[in-house]
Structure formats: structure tokens, C-alpha cells
């Protein structure tokens, strides 16, 4: 009986098909496998080897989950897009993962209105100081060092002045003008202006949507642009500030506004 069973032992190819979950055995061969300890031992060896290789090599050539998400968002390079697309043709696991990512993206609004988005961050414009000269000081105006100041950001010009109210509080006054005849200053009416008292590198962490970050911003003053492009910020305390104009299609950033007691 034993010799007869051994004579009908399964081949290595047949045993490996079982170990690799690609069973090609007939009903008689499966019956033989259930009764033959020699074939069972060989099958156990192939199964163990396959599991070890799978644990070491499984998806080592697959794109990362991050790259698959970027691929679904369409923000990878043309070369990488073609590589991933070709990979998906041969890898069911990655193809299933991409299908799930796309289902998730279709059900979620990635950038709802008013939320931060990478596109908004790209429209941050740093204004350049183009004029800085002293002017006569009157009783109504006590400027600090280097005031008034003139800044330029693309087609916009912004003049900033320091003044004092009758009660002694410091005022920061500004007026926006545009070199673009198709961009009237009254188009900026009601747009938000924020003055941030922050650490030296806080400009990289000031929220683009005007939200609060208490750990980065020590104090903030806000106002709105009026119908002729004027900006008035009242009761300003001495310190080093960053101003941000939150305009509809861009954010204009003015750094290094040092306001002192003088």
C-alpha cells in the first residue's frame, strides 16, 4: 500500500501549484494528498518557502501609497505617470488600491470653499520695499525709523505711514493703488488686512485663511480696505510686524514693519 501510494506521488509542479494557491489537482490527486505523508511534508516545505519569500518580497516593486495617491490626483510627472500606469496593468493589488483611492476621492470634496488649498498657497506674493525716505514730522505724525514706506507687489503699490491719534495711540495708515487700469482700487473694498506680531520665521506659519495659530502669533490687529483703497489700523503696540493683505486672488505679504515708541 505504501509503495503504491509513493509510486503515485505528486510531482513538484503539482505540489507547488497548491502552495502558490494555484491548485491544478484532480479529485484523485487531492485524495492522494490527504493520505500521503511524504507529499504532505513536501507541500509543507513549499508552503513555508513561499510564505517566507512573500513576506520579504511582497510589493517591494510597487509604488508607495503616497505616490499612488498623487497619481490619482494627477500631480506626478509624465514619466512617473506612465510608469505607474504600466505597473497597474500587471499588479492587481495596486490596481485595487488605486480603485479604492479614486472612490474615496470621488466621495470627498478635497478643497471645500474657504478651505486652505495648495493653489491658494502658491499665490502668496512678498512685497518689495521700493522707497524709504524721511519726511517732515508734524504734530499729528510721529514716525518711527524709516517711515513712511512704499511697497510694490506685482501691479499693486502700498504706501504705509505711522501716525498718532489725539489720545496718543499709534496708528498705521496705508493706501493701495494699482498700476493696472483694469484693476480699480474700489475692487478691494472690504478685503481683510491682518497685522501679525510674530517671531522671525513666523511668516512661514501664518495661516493663509486668516485663522488663528496662538503658538506662532502673539498678537494680531485686523481691518478692512475701504472704497478708496485706504487702510487704517488703530491702537498698534510697539513691535516687529508682518502685514498680510487677503485679496481675492492673492495674498500680499509685507515683512519687517518695525514700529517703536518714537
C-alpha positions in Angstrom: 0.0 0.0 0.0 2.8 2.4 0.9 4.8 1.6 -2.2 1.7 2.0 -4.4 1.0 5.5 -2.8 4.6 6.5 -3.2 4.6 5.5 -6.8 1.6 7.8 -7.4 3.2 10.7 -5.5 2.5 14.2 -6.8 5.1 16.0 -8.9 7.0 19.1 -7.6 5.0 21.2 -10.1 1.7 19.9 -8.7 2.7 20.4 -5.1 4.0 23.9 -5.8 0.7 24.8 -7.5 -1.1 24.0 -4.2 1.5 26.0 -2.2 1.1 29.0 -4.5 -2.7 28.9 -4.4 -3.0 27.8 -8.0 -4.4 24.4 -7.4 -4.4 22.2 -10.6 -5.0 18.9 -8.8 -7.7 16.5 -9.9 -10.0 14.8 -7.4 -7.9 11.7 -7.3 -4.7 13.7 -6.7 -6.4 15.6 -3.8 -7.4 12.3 -2.3 -3.8 11.1 -2.6 -2.5 14.2 -0.9 -4.8 13.7 2.0 -3.4 10.2 2.6 0.3 10.6 1.7 2.5 11.9 4.4 5.5 12.2 2.1 3.6 14.6 -0.2 2.2 16.5 2.8 5.8 17.0 4.1 6.9 18.3 0.7 3.9 20.6 0.4 4.6 22.0 3.9 8.2 22.8 2.8 7.0 24.6 -0.4 4.3 26.5 1.6 6.8 27.7 4.2 9.3 28.8 1.5 6.5 30.6 -0.4 5.4 32.5 2.8 8.9 33.5 3.6 9.6 34.8 0.1 6.3 36.6 0.1 6.9 38.3 3.4 10.3 39.5 2.1 9.5 40.5 -1.4 5.7 41.3 -1.3 5.1 44.5 -3.2 8.7 45.7 -3.0 8.5 46.9 -6.6 5.1 48.6 -6.1 4.8 52.4 -5.9 4.3 53.8 -2.3 0.8 54.6 -1.1 1.7 58.3 -1.2 2.7 58.0 -4.9 -0.5 56.2 -5.7 -2.5 59.0 -4.1 -0.5 61.6 -6.1 -1.1 59.5 -9.3 -4.8 59.6 -8.6 -4.7 63.4 -8.1 -2.8 63.8 -11.3 0.2 65.6 -9.8 3.0 63.2 -10.7 5.4 63.8 -13.6 4.6 62.5 -17.1 7.3 59.8 -16.8 6.1 58.6 -13.3 2.5 58.6 -14.5 3.4 56.2 -17.4 5.5 54.0 -15.0 2.6 53.7 -12.5 0.0 53.1 -15.3 2.1 50.3 -16.7 2.6 48.8 -13.3 -1.1 48.8 -12.6 -1.6 46.6 -15.7 0.5 43.8 -14.0 -0.3 44.3 -10.3 -3.8 43.6 -9.2 -3.0 44.8 -5.6 -2.0 48.3 -6.8 -4.9 48.4 -9.2 -7.4 47.6 -6.4 -5.7 50.2 -4.2 -6.0 52.9 -7.0 -9.7 52.0 -7.5 -10.3 52.5 -3.7 -8.4 55.8 -3.7 -10.4 57.1 -6.6 -13.7 56.0 -4.9 -12.6 57.9 -1.8 -11.6 61.0 -3.7 -14.9 61.0 -5.6 -16.9 61.0 -2.3 -14.8 63.7 -0.6 -14.6 67.4 -1.5 -10.8 67.8 -1.2 -10.8 71.6 -1.1 -14.2 72.9 0.0 -14.9 76.7 -0.4 -12.9 78.8 2.1 -10.5 75.9 3.0 -6.8 76.1 2.6 -5.5 74.6 -0.7 -2.1 74.2 -2.4 -3.3 76.6 -5.1 -4.0 79.3 -2.6 -0.6 78.9 -1.1 1.1 79.4 -4.5 -0.4 82.9 -4.7 1.5 84.4 -1.8 3.3 87.5 -3.0 6.1 89.1 -1.0 6.0 92.9 -1.4 9.3 94.7 -2.2 10.3 97.9 -0.4 10.9 100.4 -3.3 11.0 103.8 -1.5 12.1 104.5 2.1 12.7 108.2 2.9 12.2 110.5 5.8 9.6 113.3 5.6 9.0 116.3 7.7 7.4 115.5 11.1 4.3 117.4 12.0 2.4 117.5 15.3 -0.1 114.9 14.0 2.6 112.5 12.8 5.5 111.0 14.8 7.1 108.4 12.6 9.5 105.7 13.7 12.6 104.8 11.8 12.3 104.7 8.0 8.7 105.9 7.7 6.8 106.4 5.5 7.4 103.4 3.3 6.4 102.4 -0.2 6.0 98.8 -1.2 5.3 97.1 -4.6 3.8 93.7 -5.3 3.2 92.9 -9.0 0.8 95.7 -10.1 0.0 96.9 -6.6 1.6 99.8 -4.7 1.1 100.2 -1.0 2.2 103.3 0.9 2.4 102.9 4.7 2.6 105.7 7.3 2.8 105.9 11.1 0.7 108.5 12.9 -0.6 109.2 16.4 -4.2 109.8 17.4 -5.1 112.7 19.8 -5.1 110.2 22.7 -1.6 109.1 21.9 -2.3 105.7 20.4 -0.2 104.6 17.4 -2.0 104.4 14.0 -0.7 102.5 11.0 -2.2 104.1 7.8 -1.9 102.7 4.3 -3.3 103.3 0.8 -3.4 100.8 -2.0 -3.0 101.9 -5.7 -2.7 99.8 -8.8 -0.7 100.3 -12.0 -3.3 98.1 -13.8 -6.0 100.3 -15.3 -8.3 97.3 -15.3 -7.9 96.9 -11.5 -9.7 99.8 -9.7 -8.9 100.2 -6.1 -12.6 100.1 -5.1 -12.5 96.4 -6.2 -10.6 95.8 -2.9 -13.3 97.3 -0.7 -14.0 95.1 2.3 -10.9 92.9 1.8 -9.3 91.8 5.1 -5.9 93.2 6.2 -4.1 91.5 9.1 -1.1 92.7 11.1 0.8 89.9 12.9 3.3 90.3 15.7 5.3 87.1 15.4 8.7 85.5 15.7 11.3 86.0 12.9 10.3 82.9 10.9 6.5 83.1 11.7 5.7 84.3 8.2 6.1 80.7 7.0 3.5 79.6 9.5 0.9 82.5 9.3 -2.3 80.8 8.2 -3.4 81.7 4.7 -7.1 81.6 5.6 -6.7 84.2 8.4 -7.2 81.5 11.1 -5.6 81.7 14.5 -2.4 79.9 15.5 -1.8 81.0 19.1 1.6 79.3 19.4 3.0 81.3 16.4 1.2 84.6 16.6 1.5 86.7 19.7 -1.0 89.4 18.8 -3.0 90.5 15.7 -4.7 93.6 14.5 -7.2 93.5 11.7 -9.1 95.9 9.5 -10.6 96.2 6.0 -9.8 98.2 2.9 -12.2 101.0 2.3 -13.8 102.1 -1.0 -10.8 104.3 -2.0 -8.1 101.8 -1.0 -7.3 103.2 2.5 -6.2 101.0 5.4 -6.4 102.2 9.0 -5.0 100.0 11.9 -5.6 101.5 15.3 -4.0 101.2 18.7 -0.9 99.5 17.4 1.5 98.4 20.1 5.3 98.7 19.5 6.9 95.6 17.9 8.0 93.9 14.7 5.1 93.0 12.4 4.1 91.3 9.3 1.2 92.6 7.3 -0.9 90.4 5.0 -3.5 91.7 2.5 -6.0 89.0 1.9 -7.1 89.9 -1.6 -9.4 87.7 -3.7 -6.8 86.1 -6.0 -3.6 86.6 -4.0 -2.2 87.4 -0.6 0.3 90.3 -0.4 2.8 90.0 2.4 4.8 92.9 3.8 7.6 91.9 6.2 9.8 93.9 8.7 7.3 96.5 9.9 9.2 97.7 13.0 7.0 100.0 15.0 8.5 101.6 18.0 7.5 104.2 20.7 9.2 107.1 18.9 
